[in-house]
Amino acid sequence: MLWRSEAGGRGVLLAGTQPPDVIELWDWTLAPEDHYASDAHTAGTRELLQVQQGTVTIAAGAESVTLKAGDALAFPGDVDHSYTNPHKKVARFVLSVFEPGVGAGPRQAVGDG
């Protein structure tokens, strides 16, 4: 678990790949009025989010958008960004994060090197 709020919100990593090109699948719950802020990830990072329940406001850099259940959004993760539940009901969303070139060096084909 990456994060847990005092109100019961949480961000849970469900699955992820190995470096250097990391893809992660997350399950997020935001309690009423929860807010989670993230620093920028490595250059080229992209996030893809789909709201399953409630309402979530996504801010990425200078842009902000509010999504309702069923809405989806792709946005840059290489800028400071945040997820906020602006309402009095629980919000849930799934999140995929693609973070290229982190960790180990470039891949080599079998027989190279």
Helices and strands as residue ranges (DSSP letters): E 3-4, E 10-16, E 22-30, E 35-38, E 46-53, E 55-60, E 63-68, E 72-76, E 81-84, E 91-99
